[in-house]
């Protein structure tokens, strides 16, 4: 069918298309507690271990000598243990019981775990811990919190449930029930406590795991120290590599006795390289306290991977190779590396000198 002229709609008659709403690939930040609510039990235990490690000591000031994640099949009622002596489970220790439930813990939840720990103590698997903390994202419910806050009432309630016919002891013989009652009667129930998630997050925020785990900003960088006048022992190799560059370019102007920082032609360049090196060392030290072990070394590996092809390419001189590598390194995209937000171009240059210090790259061939 042919459309008549009267039926045709001119393009000029059409309304302007609406401007689409911009699409963003990022959303609002997810609070740490909401991330935790979706953890698998094993990840929850890892978080607890990180938190306990930052606690460093018990509520009486006794230091922890080691923290272990022991949860899993056959864990004997221990998810995370904090030891106060080399005797570990045979000496003073604190027990952290992880419960990743979608609701607050109730008395029944706690009673089963208390019975389990008393049973394993009865069997001689370990000594009674000094402190036993229930650790759950939703914390303890109102009734359980009140009982834990009044240890004598918690003990009485627990003993009431250690009777034949009660659900708590349905799998125990009468002799075993009597043994559990006798042991529970001699325990100070103030050892059983519960912690709150907001308290845990406050402590965890001071760990080197927090920013990586929750995607929060890294702590502000410290002020890098100025290079000392005398070359330090940690600088020996990269300084020797730079000396080779200067000797190749100026064989008559550089001797073994030449003080590079005072050289009229190369002094300024050399001083800048030292500043870069010390900035990278400062980043290394900041990373030690802000992110997990190996994170800075991972950044070094990323820089190495980005520059090695430039290092191995043909260059007219060592100075040309050095200049090309530093220029390429500062232009490279380090992607989503955990330290990228606090890493500056001079840090990356310094990392190149760290790589030379570790003999992973060199400027002068042969």
Residue, then its C-alpha position, 0 to 999 in steps of 0.5 A: x500500500x502506498x502512503x499518501x502525502x496527507x498520511x506521511x509524517x515529516x521528520x521535522x514533526x517528530x519530537x526530540x528524543x529524550x536524553x537518556x538517564x546516564x547509566x553508572x556501573x557503580x552503586x552506593x557503597x555496601x556497608x561492612x555489616x551488610x557484606x558480613x550478613x552475606x558471608x559464608x561460615x568459613x569467611x565469617x571465621x576468617x573475619x573473626x580471626x583477623x579481629x581477634x589478632x587485632x585484639x592482641x590480648x584478653x580482657x585482663x590484659x594477658x597477651x595472645x601469643x597465637x591465634x588459630x582458626x580451627x573451625x570445621x568438621x571435628x573442630x571440638x567446639x572451637x572455631x577460633x582459639x587465642x592462646x596465651x602460652x606455648x601450651x596452647x589448648x593445654x594452657x590458658x586460652x580464649x575460645x571464640x565460637x562463630x555462629x553465622x545465623x540470620x537471626x540473633x542467638x537464643x538460649x538454645x543456640x548457646x546451651x548446645x555450644x556450652x554443653x559441647x565445650x564442657x563435654x570436650x573438657x570432660x574428655x580431656x581434649x583441652x582445658x576449659x578456656x578462660x573466656x568463651x565468646x559467642x560471635x554472631x553477626x546479629x549478636x545475642x537475642x534479648x533473653x540470652x543477653x540478659x542471661x549472659x549478663x547475670x552469670x548465676x541465672x545463666x548457670x541455673x537455666x543451663x542446669x535446669x536443661x541438664x535433666x533426663x528428658x530435656x532436648x539438650x541431653x537427648x543423646x547423653x546417657x544418665x551417667x554422662x548427664x550426671x558428669x555434665x551437671x557436676x562439671x557445669x556446677x563448678x564453672x564460673x559462667x561469667x566466662x560465657x559472653x557475647x560480642x556485638x558486630x559494631x564493636x568488632x568492626x571498630x576494632x577490625x577497622x584498625x587492621x591491615x585487612x579492613x580496607x581490602x576486605x570491605x573496599x574502604x579507603x586506605x589510611x592517609x600516607x605518611x610523609x616519606x623520609x628524605x634520603x640520608x646524606x650517606x648512601x644507606x646499605x639498602x641502596x647499594x645495588x640500585x645505586x651501583x646500577x645508576x653509577x653504571x649508567x653515568x659511567x657509560x655516558x661519562x666514562x672520564x667524569x665518573x670514578x670510583x671516588x666520585x660522589x654522585x650527588x655532587x656531580x655537576x652533570x648527573x647530581x640532580x638526576x641522581x638525587x631525584x632517583x633517590x627521592x623516588x626510591x625512598x618514596x617507594x620504601x615509604x609506601x612499602x612501610x605504609x602498606x605493611x600496616x594497611x593491607x595484608x602481607x604480600x600486597x606491596x610485593x604484588x604491586x612490585x610484580x605488576x610494575x615488573x610485568x609492565x616494564x620488563x619488555x621495555x627493559x629488554x628492548x634495544x636502547x642506544x644506552x643505559x640512560x635511554x633504557x632507564x628514561x624509557x622505563x621510568x616514563x613507561x612505568x608512570x604512564x601504565x594503568x595499574x588497574x584495581x590493585x589495592x594500593x593504586x589509590x595511594x600510589x603516585x608516579x614517583x612511587x612507581x619510579x621508586x619501585x623500578x629502583x627497588x626492582x634494580x635493587x633486587x637484581x630483577x632489572x638492570x639498566x646497562x647490558x653486558 
